[in-house]
Amino acid sequence: MSAITAIRAYRQWQPFAEGTYATSAGSAAGFDAVVVAIDTEQGITGWGEMAPLGSFYSEAFAAGARAGVAELAPHLIGCDAGQPRAVAARMAAAMHGQPYVKSALDMACWDAAAREQGRPLCEALGGRLGDAAELYRSIPPLPPKQAAAAGRRHVAAGYRRLQVKVGGDVHRDAERLLAVRDAAGPAVQLVADANGGWSSAAAIRFLRAAGETEYALEQPCRSLEECAAVRARCSVPMLLDESIVSLHALLTAWKAGTADGVTIKLSRVGGVTPAVTMRDVAAELGLEVTVEDTGGASIDTAAMLHLSLSTPADRRGPTVDFNTWVTADNATGIPAPAGGRLALPEAPGLGVAVLEERLGEPFFRAP
């Protein structure tokens, strides 16, 4: 047994290297991250991280995460960190809902359990099914010429999937998508990501404006019902992200035929434990699965990598190297991306060495 003896929680502000990150709903200057450390009686420390992009993006906010962790963490003292699913059940009993609050704590338990076993987290989650994950890059809602230039830079760096932000004026969005397609060439996968910003009527107008361009449409509308209405008029693959908040939502989308692929974000669903279940179900149903998160630096990026590379290759969508998006990191051990791919760290657990001195003083300790 690896009883949890202490828990610490830190706040870390992580500014974006490129200034801001924009979606159809709003923009943010960085990630306001919560990092947690779980110490066990075996002398092992497991680490977890979560960072909401911003309150405009999802039903999670940074101050809520800090308050929630401080309330929930004392309930976990004495639990066996080597049994993350049992810890997840304890969190569910102690706090109803609020999955984003539980995410970093859940991740830290998985890290501690894999470290105790002396193996990488991906092996504890079903096996190492690759050594490097494909990455995508986002292009913000820029004017067409600037968006095209960004696309050329990313393709030159080796990225083979570009996520073009849309969800505003459908004609300007279509112009941006077409400009990036011309700049990137036919071999690069394009995703038009609306982040739920359109009505179903606007999304259908975008489909017409984009014409015969090859791309996938991601989360055109906020609700599953609206996305289903668009899917009935859509001749390109549809991916869902913001709607995939639970296993029930995933199954609802699949039964309706709304999704060809899904994005599972760790903090949105409550951490590694529910994400693995959802990942396995989605892959078994034949969906493309992208595993990532709402934000974070190297701790969270490592978790995304391990979940991605324990996903079957023929079901695996590209993930994202958040640790390179920010100027304030929290760990070492992840290799630099090369050719649009990111390799796994080799050490046990998440495989990263946390730079605890960069985190400052904890805002919470238990006991």
FENLINSUL-V411155 format. One record per backbone hydrogen bond with DSSP energy under -0.5 kcal/mol. NH is the residue of the N-H (numbers start at 0). CO is the residue of the C=O. Records with the same first field share a line. If there is no record, write none. Layout:
# FENLINSUL-V411155
NH->CO  CO
This chain:
# FENLINSUL-V411155
2->0
3->78
4->38
5->38
6->365
7->36
8->363
9->34
11->32
13->11  30
14->12
15->28
16->324
18->15
19->17
20->27
22->25
27->20
30->13
31->51
32->11  30
33->49
34->9
35->47
36->7
37->45
38->5  36
39->43
40->2
42->39
45->37
47->35
49->33
50->294
56->53
57->53
59->57
64->60
65->61
66->62
67->63
68->64
69->65
70->66
71->67
72->68
74->71
75->72
76->72  73
77->3
78->75
80->1  78
82->79
85->82
86->82
87->83
88->84
89->85
90->86
91->87
92->88
93->89
94->90
100->97
101->97  98
102->98
103->99
105->101
106->102
107->103
108->104
109->105
110->106
111->107
112->108
113->109
114->110
115->111
116->112
117->113  114
118->113
120->348
122->119
123->119
124->120
125->122
126->121
128->126  308
132->341
134->339
135->318
136->160
138->162
139->137
141->139
146->142
147->143
148->144
149->145
150->146
151->147
152->148
153->149
154->150
155->151
156->152
157->154
158->153
159->134
161->188
162->136
163->161  190
164->138  162
165->192
172->168
173->169
174->170
175->171
176->172
177->173
178->174
179->175
180->176
181->177
182->178
183->179
184->180
187->184
188->159
190->161
191->215
192->163  190
193->191  217
195->218
196->193
197->219
202->198
203->199
204->200
205->201
206->202
207->203
208->204
209->205
210->206  207
212->209
214->212
215->189
216->236
217->191  215
218->238
226->222
227->223
228->224
229->225
230->226
231->227
232->229
233->230
238->216
239->260
243->240
244->242
249->245
250->246
251->247
252->248
253->249
254->250
255->251
256->253
257->252
258->252
259->237
260->237
261->287
262->239
263->261  289
264->262
265->263  291
268->264
269->265
270->265
274->270
275->271
276->272
277->273
278->274
279->275
280->276
281->277
282->278
283->279
284->280
285->282
286->281
287->259
288->314
289->261  287
290->288
291->263  289
300->296
301->297
302->298
303->299
304->300
305->301
306->302
307->303
308->304
309->306
310->307
314->311
315->311  312
316->288
318->133
321->319
323->320
324->321
325->321
326->14
328->326
331->352
334->332
337->340
339->156
340->337
341->132
343->130
346->350
348->118
350->347
352->331
353->351
354->329
355->353
357->354
358->355
359->356
362->8
363->8
365->6
